[in-house]
Every structure is written in C-alpha cells, then in structure tokens.
Amino acid sequence: MKLILLCSLGLLSLPAHALDPGPSSPQQQETEGWLTLQSRNQAASHTPQTASAAEREKAMARFLKSFEHEIPDFYGQDTAGTVEGN
C-alpha cells in the first residue's frame, strides 16, 4: 500500500516538468514583466479615471442590454458574419 502511495506521489510531479516551456522569448519576458507590474500595482496612473453620471448611466444601460440576447450553444460557420435580414 505504501509503495503504491509513494509511486502515485512521484508521478504527480511529472506533469509539472512537462509544462515547463524552457527559456522564454524576449516578447514573453516583456509581457510577463508588464503583467507583474500590473498585478503588484506598481505602474498605476496618477491621474484618476472618472466617468460622469451620464457616462455611467449609458454604460449600465449597455451592460443590461447585453442580457437581452441568449448565448447560443455554439456558433456555426454558416452564419458567421451575416446580418439578420440580408
């Protein structure tokens, strides 16, 4: 029983090694750097972003309107890019 448990625990570490992509490209390293700055709030703007009451109301109306349409189970290729009524 202990042998099975030890083997199972040993196998759990194998997928982690398989996911290691190796050295990152310069673009990937730059992206990871920006995401780190963002997550640590180190590059935040000093200018507060505000919205007027009218802008907030329009944004809320647009958000609520998005719930009027059902999300389809899947998107078919035959209807991609077509406009209803054409």
PAZAPA-4460 file (N, C-alpha, C; in steps of 0.05 Angstrom, whole numbers, plus 32768, in hexadecimal, padded with zeros to 4 digits):
% residues 86
    n_x    n_y    n_z   ca_x   ca_y   ca_z    c_x    c_y    c_z   seq   type   mol
   8011   7FE8   8000   8000   8000   8000   8011   8019   8000     1      M     A
   8026   8019   8011   8038   8030   8012   8047   8034   7FF8     2      K     A
   804E   801E   7FEB   805C   801F   7FD2   804A   802D   7FBC     3      L     A
   8031   8026   7FBC   801E   8032   7FA9   801B   8050   7FAE     4      I     A
   801A   8057   7FC7   8017   8073   7FCF   8030   8083   7FC7     5      L     A
   8048   8078   7FCC   8060   8085   7FC4   8063   8088   7FA6     6      L     A
   805C   8073   7F98   805D   8075   7F7A   8049   808A   7F70     7      C     A
   8032   808B   7F7C   801E   809F   7F73   8028   80BB   7F78     8      S     A
   8034   80C0   7F8F   803E   80DA   7F96   8055   80E1   7F83     9      L     A
   8065   80CE   7F7C   807C   80D3   7F69   8072   80DA   7F4E    10      G     A
   805C   80CE   7F45   8051   80D3   7F2A   8044   80EF   7F29    11      L     A
   803B   80F9   7F3F   802E   8113   7F3F   8041   812A   7F37    12      L     A
   805A   8126   7F3C   806D   813B   7F35   8075   813B   7F17    13      S     A
   806F   8125   7F09   8077   8123   7EED   8069   8138   7EDB    14      L     A
   804F   813C   7EDD   8042   814F   7ECC   804D   816C   7ECF    15      P     A
   8056   8173   7EE6   8062   818E   7EEA   807A   8192   7ED9    16      A     A
   808B   817D   7ED6   80A2   817F   7EC6   809B   8180   7EA8    17      H     A
   8085   8173   7EA1   807D   8173   7E85   8072   818E   7E7C    18      A     A
   8068   819E   7E8F   805D   81B8   7E88   8072   81CE   7E87    19      L     A
   808B   81C9   7E90   80A0   81DD   7E8F   80A8   81E2   7E72    20      D     A
   80A2   81F9   7E67   80A8   81FE   7E4B   80C6   8205   7E46    21      P     A
   80D6   8207   7E5A   80F2   820F   7E56   80F5   822D   7E57    22      G     A
   810A   8237   7E4B   810F   8254   7E4C   80F9   8263   7E3C    23      P     A
   80F1   8279   7E47   80DC   828A   7E3B   80E8   829B   7E25    24      S     A
   80D8   82A2   7E11   80E1   82B4   7DFC   80E2   82D0   7E09    25      S     A
   80F0   82E3   7DFC   80F0   82FF   7E06   80D4   830B   7E08    26      P     A
   80C3   8305   7DF5   80A8   830F   7DF6   8098   8304   7E0E    27      Q     A
   809C   82EA   7E14   808F   82DD   7E2A   8099   82E9   7E45    28      Q     A
   80B3   82EE   7E46   80BF   82F9   7E5F   80B4   8316   7E63    29      Q     A
   80B1   8325   7E4E   80A7   8341   7E50   8089   8340   7E59    30      E     A
   807A   832E   7E4D   805E   832B   7E55   805B   8323   7E72    31      T     A
   806C   8310   7E7B   806B   8307   7E97   8073   831E   7EA9    32      E     A
   8086   832F   7EA1   808E   8346   7EB1   8077   835A   7EB4    33      G     A
   8069   8360   7E9E   8053   8372   7EA0   803C   8367   7EB1    34      W     A
   8037   834D   7EAF   8022   8341   7EBF   8029   8341   7EDD    35      L     A
   8043   833E   7EE3   804C   833F   7EFF   8048   835B   7F09    36      T     A
   8050   8370   7EFA   804C   838C   7F02   802F   8391   7F08    37      L     A
   801E   8387   7EF6   8001   838C   7EF9   7FF6   837E   7F12    38      Q     A
   7FFE   8365   7F16   7FF3   8356   7F2D   7FFD   8361   7F48    39      S     A
   8014   836E   7F48   801F   837A   7F60   8019   8397   7F63    40      R     A
   8009   83A2   7F50   8001   83BE   7F51   8019   83D1   7F51    41      N     A
   802E   83CB   7F43   8046   83DB   7F43   8047   83EF   7F2C    42      Q     A
   8035   83ED   7F18   8035   83FF   7F01   801B   840C   7EFE    43      A     A
   800D   8412   7F14   7FF2   841E   7F12   7FF5   843C   7F0A    44      A     A
   7FE2   8445   7EFC   7FE1   8461   7EF5   7FDB   8473   7F0D    45      S     A
   7FE7   848A   7F0E   7FE2   849D   7F23   7FC9   84AE   7F1D    46      H     A
   7FBF   84AC   7F04   7FA7   84BA   7EFC   7F8F   84A9   7F01    47      T     A
   7F7D   84B2   7F13   7F65   84A2   7F19   7F53   84A1   7F00    48      P     A
   7F48   8489   7EFB   7F36   8485   7EE5   7F1A   8488   7EEF    49      Q     A
   7F0C   849C   7EE5   7EF1   84A1   7EEF   7EDD   84A0   7ED7    50      T     A
   7EC5   849C   7EDD   7EAF   849C   7ECA   7E99   84AD   7ED5    51      A     A
   7E8C   84BC   7EC3   7E76   84CC   7ECB   7E5D   84BB   7ED1    52      S     A
   7E49   84C6   7EDD   7E31   84B7   7EE3   7E24   84AD   7EC9    53      A     A
   7E24   84BD   7EB5   7E18   84B5   7E9B   7E28   849E   7E8F    54      A     A
   7E43   849F   7E90   7E53   8489   7E86   7E4E   846F   7E95    55      E     A
   7E4C   8471   7EAF   7E47   8459   7EBF   7E2B   844E   7EB9    56      R     A
   7E18   845F   7EB5   7DFD   8456   7EAE   7DFC   8448   7E93    57      E     A
   7E0A   8453   7E7F   7E0B   8446   7E65   7E19   842C   7E66    58      K     A
   7E2F   842A   7E76   7E3E   8411   7E79   7E2C   83FC   7E86    59      A     A
   7E1D   8403   7E9A   7E0B   83F1   7EA8   7DF5   83E8   7E95    60      M     A
   7DEA   83FA   7E85   7DD5   83F3   7E72   7DE0   83DF   7E5D    61      A     A
   7DF8   83E4   7E54   7E04   83D1   7E40   7E09   83B6   7E4D    62      R     A
   7E12   83B6   7E66   7E17   839D   7E74   7DFC   838D   7E77    63      F     A
   7DE7   839B   7E80   7DCE   838D   7E83   7DC2   8384   7E69    64      L     A
   7DC6   8393   7E53   7DBC   838B   7E39   7DCA   8371   7E2F    65      K     A
   7DE2   836C   7E39   7DF1   8354   7E30   7DE3   833B   7E39    66      S     A
   7DD2   833C   7E4D   7DC4   8325   7E57   7DAA   831F   7E48    67      F     A
   7DA3   832F   7E34   7D8B   832B   7E24   7D8E   8315   7E10    68      E     A
   7DA6   830D   7E09   7DAB   82F9   7DF5   7DB6   82E0   7E02    69      H     A
   7DAB   82C9   7DFA   7DB4   82B0   7E04   7DD0   82AA   7DF9    70      E     A
   7DE0   829D   7E09   7DFA   8294   7DFF   7DF5   8279   7DF1    71      I     A
   7DFC   8276   7DD7   7DF7   825D   7DCA   7E09   8247   7DD4    72      P     A
   7DFF   822E   7DD1   7E0F   8217   7DDA   7E29   8216   7DCA    73      D     A
   7E29   821D   7DB1   7E41   821E   7DA0   7E3D   8232   7D8A    74      F     A
   7E52   823B   7D7E   7E51   824D   7D67   7E57   823D   7D4E    75      Y     A
   7E45   823D   7D3C   7E49   822E   7D23   7E59   823E   7D0F    76      G     A
   7E67   8230   7CFE   7E77   823D   7CE9   7E66   8249   7CD3    77      Q     A
   7E4E   823D   7CCF   7E3D   8246   7CB9   7E30   8262   7CBF    78      D     A
   7E2E   826A   7CD8   7E22   8284   7CDF   7E36   8299   7CE7    79      T     A
   7E50   8292   7CE6   7E64   82A5   7CEE   7E65   82BD   7CDC    80      A     A
   7E63   82D5   7CE7   7E66   82ED   7CD7   7E4D   82F6   7CC9    81      G     A
   7E36   82E8   7CCC   7E1E   82F0   7CBE   7E0E   8302   7CD0    82      T     A
   7DFF   8314   7CC4   7DEE   8326   7CD2   7DD1   831E   7CCE    83      V     A
   7DC1   831D   7CE3   7DA5   8314   7CE1   7D96   8327   7CCE    84      E     A
   7D87   831A   7CBC   7D77   832A   7CA9   7D84   832C   7C8E    85      G     A
   7D9C   8322   7C8A   7DA9   8323   7C70   7DA5   8309   7C61    86      N     A
***
